[in-house]
Amino acid sequence: MAEAVETTAESSTGNESKPIKVKWYRSVFYNATILGLCSFAAPGLWGAMNSLGAGGAQSPYLVNTGNALTFCLMIISCWLTSSIVRYIGINGALFVGTIGYAPYSAGLYLNNRYGVEWLVIVGAAFCGISAGIFWAAEAAIAIAYPEPHNRGRMVAYWLTWTRVGQILGGAVNLGLNVDRNQAGKVSYTVYIVFIALQASGTLVALLLNRPSKVQRPGGTPVQLTIFDNPWQEIKATTRTFLTRKFLFIVFWIGQGVYSEAVFFTYNALWFSVRARALGSFLSGIVAVICGNLLGLWLDQHHIPLKKRSRRAFVVIMVLQGAWWLWLTINVTEYRRTQPIFDWVDPGFGRAFGVFVFLVAGFQLNYNFSYFIISQISSSPQETIRLAALLRGTESAWQALSYGLNAVPIIASVGGPYINFGLWGVSILPAWLIIKDFGVGKDKTDIESRAEVQEGDMGKEQGSD
């Protein structure tokens, strides 16, 4: 509550728009870096393990079951995040959200080295409870902390850190498994490093500034607080979910995140250990490049919002459709021939390339989802709710995806078929929302602020 009062008082002074000298440890870039380091240590290394296919295990089915449990619990914790923020603030929520990732990695370690299965499930439960809070908190921070005209690049920069975790994990695993050209599980040594790094992410989260302490060069304050009591927040979050602007992107969110279990399982089923490690490493690099290019495009404010949003949407969806067609052809054949591809084998490029592109597509969808949320949000409170709903909806789709991919027939061919279908049904509803960006009276808060700032700058230059 003190945080909310402080933010309000700062906003009421009337001086919030005056340029200020920014202290480096209060800057947007500093906070984006802290957020990125937390994302690197927590979901980044989680992704590094799963990008090996099944968390590095030989069989994907137990780990997919654990991941399904994680995402089921994340639906609940995401939904409750705005109520939690009411009491501990957004930075406190980020701290709490980092706690459950190390137990998840510990479960994979014991299963990999000693065959212990129960901690995979228990660790997945711990991860689900905290990760939902982390996901919703980091999304709200990434949208609200940057200035509107820098938001695309800051989101891309933050998400780069998440992929750095995958790249680092892939490089370590590639070094440890470079001679293993057969199917199997990866070396258990890497999990020890991952557990230590994920535990350190909890300490890094303490370095994030409260919204009221963040300094922007233009002097505009960051407002990211919740004032309502928990029950009112739960009702407000539910009402926000039921609005047209969110319901129409539910399937679009699904087609983007359902794919994670699909391409990770694909990697586990059809590639040698060292090829899986190579895939984790290279796909992370490609995803970073694509995500940052999209961020740069979305921040080109000299180009109308209408054009930026529509072109980005069309490019992403056309590429996704091409990649799903490619994967569908592959798995239909591999279901019959049962290959295990190593990088020296004929046909490796065709099999491997689609995995890399699908990871890049996942990153593009992720980046663009934050852009959509920032456009449909009308207030700081709604930003928190929409961020929580985005991550909760993602969790629901991923719970479904990992749960279904724990079934052998779906893991081998059904997953790509389902995801291809989701891609098709998601296009029209999402387009009905995105086509209104930057059109007439539907210009967003971000677009309006940019125009106001440009107008003010023009007045100042004229008076000079």
ZIJOFEN-V788895 format. One record per residue. N is the residue number from 0. RES is the residue in one small letter. PHI is phi in whole degrees, -180 to 180 (NA if undefined). BURIAL is 1 if it has 9 or more other ideal C-beta (glycine too) atoms within 8 Angstrom, else 0. Layout:
BEGIN
[[N RES PHI BURIAL] [N RES PHI BURIAL]]
END
This chain:
BEGIN
[[0 m NA 0] [1 a -61 0] [2 e -66 1] [3 a -65 1] [4 v -62 0] [5 e -62 1] [6 t -65 1] [7 t -65 0] [8 a -62 0] [9 e -65 1] [10 s -73 1] [11 s -87 0] [12 t -73 0] [13 g 84 0] [14 n -106 0] [15 e -67 1] [16 s -95 0] [17 k -80 0] [18 p -57 0] [19 i -133 0] [20 k -87 0] [21 v -86 1] [22 k -77 0] [23 w -59 0] [24 y -84 0] [25 r -116 1] [26 s -75 1] [27 v -63 1] [28 f -64 0] [29 y -60 1] [30 n -68 1] [31 a -65 1] [32 t -68 1] [33 i -62 1] [34 l -61 1] [35 g -64 1] [36 l -64 1] [37 c -65 1] [38 s -67 1] [39 f -61 1] [40 a -72 1] [41 a -98 1] [42 p -68 1] [43 g -63 1] [44 l -74 1] [45 w -59 1] [46 g -65 1] [47 a -61 1] [48 m -69 1] [49 n -75 1] [50 s -70 1] [51 l -75 1] [52 g 90 1] [53 a 58 1] [54 g 62 1] [55 g 87 1] [56 a -79 1] [57 q -74 0] [58 s -110 0] [59 p -84 1] [60 y -75 1] [61 l -65 1] [62 v -66 1] [63 n -64 1] [64 t -64 1] [65 g -62 1] [66 n -66 1] [67 a -62 1] [68 l -63 1] [69 t -54 1] [70 f -73 1] [71 c -62 1] [72 l -68 1] [73 m -66 1] [74 i -57 1] [75 i -70 1] [76 s -68 1] [77 c -62 1] [78 w -62 1] [79 l -91 1] [80 t -62 1] [81 s -62 1] [82 s -69 1] [83 i -66 1] [84 v -60 1] [85 r -55 1] [86 y -104 0] [87 i -114 0] [88 g 78 1] [89 i -70 1] [90 n -72 1] [91 g -65 1] [92 a -65 1] [93 l -63 1] [94 f -61 1] [95 v -61 1] [96 g -68 1] [97 t -85 1] [98 i -69 1] [99 g -86 1] [100 y -76 1] [101 a -63 1] [102 p -60 1] [103 y -63 1] [104 s -64 1] [105 a -62 1] [106 g -64 1] [107 l -66 1] [108 y -63 1] [109 l -65 1] [110 n -69 1] [111 n -67 1] [112 r -87 0] [113 y -118 0] [114 g 78 0] [115 v -74 1] [116 e -103 0] [117 w -65 0] [118 l -73 1] [119 v -60 1] [120 i -74 1] [121 v -64 1] [122 g -62 1] [123 a -64 1] [124 a -67 1] [125 f -57 1] [126 c -63 1] [127 g -64 1] [128 i -65 1] [129 s -85 1] [130 a -66 1] [131 g -62 1] [132 i -66 1] [133 f -62 1] [134 w -60 1] [135 a -67 1] [136 a -67 1] [137 e -66 1] [138 a -65 1] [139 a -64 1] [140 i -63 1] [141 a -63 1] [142 i -82 1] [143 a -90 1] [144 y -70 1] [145 p -72 1] [146 e -66 1] [147 p -54 1] [148 h -77 0] [149 n -111 1] [150 r -63 1] [151 g -60 1] [152 r -70 1] [153 m -68 1] [154 v -63 1] [155 a -64 1] [156 y -63 1] [157 w -62 1] [158 l -69 1] [159 t -59 1] [160 w -62 1] [161 t -60 1] [162 r -73 1] [163 v -60 1] [164 g -59 1] [165 q -66 1] [166 i -64 1] [167 l -62 1] [168 g -61 1] [169 g -65 1] [170 a -66 1] [171 v -62 1] [172 n -66 1] [173 l -64 1] [174 g -64 0] [175 l -79 1] [176 n -123 1] [177 v -63 0] [178 d -94 0] [179 r -98 1] [180 n -100 1] [181 q -119 0] [182 a -68 0] [183 g 151 0] [184 k -104 0] [185 v -81 1] [186 s -63 0] [187 y -73 1] [188 t -58 0] [189 v -65 1] [190 y -65 1] [191 i -62 1] [192 v -64 1] [193 f -63 1] [194 i -61 1] [195 a -64 0] [196 l -67 1] [197 q -68 1] [198 a -65 0] [199 s -69 1] [200 g -61 1] [201 t -64 1] [202 l -71 0] [203 v -62 1] [204 a -60 1] [205 l -68 0] [206 l -87 0] [207 l -70 1] [208 n -75 1] [209 r -66 1] [210 p -53 1] [211 s -70 1] [212 k -97 0] [213 v -71 1] [214 q -115 1] [215 r -106 1] [216 p -56 0] [217 g -79 0] [218 g 88 1] [219 t -71 0] [220 p -79 1] [221 v -91 1] [222 q -116 1] [223 l -148 1] [224 t -135 1] [225 i -120 1] [226 f -108 0] [227 d -80 1] [228 n -74 0] [229 p -56 1] [230 w -66 0] [231 q -63 0] [232 e -66 1] [233 i -62 1] [234 k -66 0] [235 a -65 1] [236 t -65 1] [237 t -64 0] [238 r -62 0] [239 t -64 1] [240 f -60 1] [241 l -84 0] [242 t -75 0] [243 r -58 0] [244 k -65 0] [245 f -96 1] [246 l -58 1] [247 f -74 1] [248 i -108 1] [249 v -62 1] [250 f -70 1] [251 w -65 1] [252 i -58 1] [253 g -62 1] [254 q -64 1] [255 g -78 1] [256 v -97 1] [257 y -57 1] [258 s -66 1] [259 e -58 1] [260 a -64 1] [261 v -66 1] [262 f -78 1] [263 f -68 1] [264 t -68 1] [265 y -56 1] [266 n -64 1] [267 a -72 1] [268 l -81 1] [269 w -117 1] [270 f -134 1] [271 s -70 1] [272 v -59 1] [273 r -72 1] [274 a -69 1] [275 r -63 1] [276 a -65 1] [277 l -62 1] [278 g -63 1] [279 s -60 1] [280 f -71 1] [281 l -71 1] [282 s -66 1] [283 g -64 1] [284 i -64 1] [285 v -62 1] [286 a -64 1] [287 v -61 1] [288 i -62 1] [289 c -64 1] [290 g -63 1] [291 n -72 1] [292 l -64 0] [293 l -65 1] [294 g -61 1] [295 l -63 1] [296 w -63 1] [297 l -68 1] [298 d -94 1] [299 q -81 0] [300 h -75 0] [301 h -75 0] [302 i -96 0] [303 p -55 0] [304 l -54 1] [305 k -55 1] [306 k -70 1] [307 r -60 1] [308 s -69 1] [309 r -68 1] [310 r -66 1] [311 a -62 1] [312 f -62 1] [313 v -63 0] [314 v -62 0] [315 i -61 1] [316 m -72 1] [317 v -65 0] [318 l -63 1] [319 q -59 1] [320 g -61 1] [321 a -64 0] [322 w -69 1] [323 w -69 1] [324 l -63 1] [325 w -60 1] [326 l -65 1] [327 t -61 1] [328 i -63 0] [329 n -60 1] [330 v -68 1] [331 t -63 1] [332 e -73 0] [333 y -69 1] [334 r -60 1] [335 r -85 0] [336 t -93 0] [337 q 53 0] [338 p -85 1] [339 i -126 1] [340 f -88 1] [341 d -112 1] [342 w -70 1] [343 v -96 0] [344 d -89 0] [345 p -62 0] [346 g 86 0] [347 f -64 1] [348 g -59 0] [349 r -64 0] [350 a -72 1] [351 f -80 1] [352 g -59 0] [353 v -67 1] [354 f -62 1] [355 v -61 1] [356 f -68 1] [357 l -68 1] [358 v -64 1] [359 a -63 1] [360 g -64 1] [361 f -59 1] [362 q -66 1] [363 l -63 1] [364 n -62 1] [365 y -62 1] [366 n -60 1] [367 f -69 1] [368 s -65 1] [369 y -68 1] [370 f -61 1] [371 i -61 1] [372 i -61 1] [373 s -65 1] [374 q -80 1] [375 i -92 1] [376 s -80 1] [377 s -115 0] [378 s -161 0] [379 p -59 1] [380 q -65 1] [381 e -69 1] [382 t -60 1] [383 i -63 1] [384 r -66 1] [385 l -66 1] [386 a -62 1] [387 a -64 1] [388 l -68 1] [389 l -58 1] [390 r -71 1] [391 g -67 1] [392 t -67 1] [393 e -57 1] [394 s -63 1] [395 a -62 1] [396 w -65 1] [397 q -72 1] [398 a -61 1] [399 l -62 1] [400 s -65 1] [401 y -65 1] [402 g -63 1] [403 l -68 1] [404 n -78 1] [405 a -83 1] [406 v -95 0] [407 p -52 0] [408 i -66 0] [409 i -73 1] [410 a -61 1] [411 s -81 1] [412 v -134 1] [413 g -65 1] [414 g -57 1] [415 p -60 1] [416 y -62 1] [417 i -62 1] [418 n -67 1] [419 f -60 1] [420 g -65 0] [421 l -59 1] [422 w -55 1] [423 g -66 0] [424 v -77 1] [425 s -86 1] [426 i -64 1] [427 l -64 0] [428 p -59 1] [429 a -65 1] [430 w -61 1] [431 l -64 1] [432 i -88 1] [433 i -69 1] [434 k -66 0] [435 d -88 0] [436 f -66 1] [437 g 76 1] [438 v -106 0] [439 g 51 0] [440 k -76 0] [441 d -89 0] [442 k -58 1] [443 t -83 1] [444 d -59 0] [445 i -63 1] [446 e -65 1] [447 s -65 1] [448 r -62 1] [449 a -62 1] [450 e -68 1] [451 v -63 0] [452 q -63 1] [453 e -65 0] [454 g -65 0] [455 d -64 0] [456 m -64 0] [457 g -65 0] [458 k -64 0] [459 e -64 0] [460 q -66 0] [461 g -67 0] [462 s -71 0] [463 d -71 0]]
END
